[in-house]
Amino acid sequence: MIREYYFQDHPLQKRVFESAVLRTPKHLSEQIQILRIPLKKMNRDFLSKITAQMKLRSNLDAEKVMRYLEGIEYHFWTVAEQYEPKIKEYDIHTMLKTAEELLDMILFGVLREKDS
């Protein structure tokens, strides 16, 4: 959220950030991955705390769920852009609403469980 607040006032930096993170130029890939190590660790620690509190399906453990969520994170904003294609620039409220709707579907799915 802090990043999004910052980018509302600095839209050019947002484009540079998104290009570097979401569409990483090959010649910068290794350097960017090294710079992202502390952020990835912080995100993993956060996910570890969150997944420890989740009531997971019996066939899943916290490590599998963390790997899944880490994989989803890489594509999340691309999905969000497709989910709300009419919105060119997200404000923080639109971003949070979109994220909430998408996370609901990511975490709980879109299909009802088969009736018992």
C-alpha positions as CSV (number, residue, x, y, z in Angstrom):
1,M,0.0,0.0,0.0
2,I,2.9,2.4,0.8
3,R,4.3,1.7,-2.6
4,E,1.0,2.5,-4.3
5,Y,0.5,5.7,-2.3
6,Y,4.0,6.8,-3.5
7,F,3.3,5.9,-7.1
8,Q,0.1,8.0,-7.1
9,D,2.3,11.0,-6.7
10,H,5.1,9.7,-8.9
11,P,3.5,8.0,-12.0
12,L,6.8,8.0,-14.1
13,Q,8.6,6.1,-11.3
14,K,5.7,3.6,-11.3
15,R,6.3,2.8,-14.9
16,V,10.0,2.3,-14.4
17,F,9.3,0.1,-11.4
18,E,6.7,-2.0,-13.2
19,S,9.0,-2.4,-16.2
20,A,11.9,-3.5,-14.1
21,V,9.9,-5.9,-11.9
22,L,7.1,-7.2,-14.2
23,R,8.9,-7.0,-17.5
24,T,12.5,-7.3,-16.5
25,P,15.0,-6.5,-19.3
26,K,17.2,-9.6,-19.7
27,H,20.4,-7.6,-19.3
28,L,19.2,-6.4,-15.8
29,S,17.5,-9.6,-14.6
30,E,20.4,-10.9,-12.4
31,Q,21.0,-7.5,-10.8
32,I,17.3,-7.0,-10.1
33,Q,16.9,-10.5,-8.6
34,I,19.8,-9.8,-6.2
35,L,18.2,-6.5,-5.2
36,R,14.9,-8.2,-4.6
37,I,16.3,-10.8,-2.1
38,P,15.5,-8.8,1.0
39,L,12.0,-8.0,-0.3
40,K,11.4,-11.7,-1.1
41,K,12.5,-12.7,2.4
42,M,10.2,-10.1,4.0
43,N,7.3,-11.4,1.8
44,R,8.1,-15.0,2.7
45,D,8.2,-14.2,6.4
46,F,4.8,-12.4,6.0
47,L,3.3,-15.4,4.1
48,S,4.6,-17.8,6.7
49,K,2.8,-15.9,9.5
50,I,-0.4,-15.7,7.4
51,T,-0.4,-19.3,6.3
52,A,0.2,-20.5,9.9
53,Q,-3.2,-19.0,10.7
54,M,-5.1,-20.4,7.7
55,K,-7.4,-23.4,7.9
56,L,-5.9,-25.2,4.9
57,R,-7.5,-28.1,3.0
58,S,-6.3,-31.4,4.4
59,N,-4.2,-32.2,1.3
60,L,-2.2,-29.0,1.6
61,D,0.5,-27.8,3.9
62,A,1.8,-24.3,4.6
63,E,4.9,-24.7,2.4
64,K,2.8,-25.7,-0.6
65,V,0.5,-22.8,-0.1
66,M,3.4,-20.3,0.3
67,R,4.9,-21.5,-3.0
68,Y,1.5,-21.2,-4.7
69,L,1.0,-17.6,-3.4
70,E,4.6,-16.6,-4.3
71,G,3.9,-17.9,-7.8
72,I,0.6,-16.0,-8.0
73,E,2.3,-12.8,-6.8
74,Y,4.4,-12.7,-9.9
75,H,1.3,-12.6,-12.2
76,F,-1.1,-10.8,-9.9
77,W,-0.9,-7.3,-11.3
78,T,-1.1,-8.5,-14.9
79,V,-4.3,-10.4,-13.9
80,A,-5.6,-7.2,-12.2
81,E,-5.0,-5.2,-15.3
82,Q,-7.0,-7.7,-17.3
83,Y,-9.7,-7.9,-14.6
84,E,-10.3,-4.1,-14.7
85,P,-9.3,-3.3,-18.3
86,K,-11.1,0.1,-18.4
87,I,-9.0,1.5,-15.6
88,K,-5.8,3.1,-17.0
89,E,-4.4,4.3,-13.7
90,Y,-5.2,2.7,-10.4
91,D,-5.9,4.8,-7.3
92,I,-5.3,3.1,-4.0
93,H,-9.0,2.4,-3.4
94,T,-9.5,0.8,-6.8
95,M,-6.4,-1.2,-6.3
96,L,-7.5,-2.5,-2.9
97,K,-11.0,-3.3,-4.2
98,T,-9.6,-5.2,-7.2
99,A,-7.1,-7.0,-5.0
100,E,-9.8,-8.1,-2.6
101,E,-12.0,-9.5,-5.3
102,L,-9.1,-11.3,-7.0
103,L,-7.7,-12.7,-3.7
104,D,-11.2,-14.1,-2.9
105,M,-11.2,-16.0,-6.1
106,I,-7.6,-17.1,-5.8
107,L,-7.9,-18.3,-2.2
108,F,-11.5,-19.8,-2.4
109,G,-11.9,-20.6,-6.1
110,V,-14.8,-19.9,-8.4
111,L,-16.6,-23.2,-8.3
112,R,-18.8,-24.6,-5.5
113,E,-17.7,-27.8,-4.0
114,K,-19.7,-30.8,-5.1
115,D,-22.7,-31.4,-2.9
116,S,-22.2,-34.2,-0.4
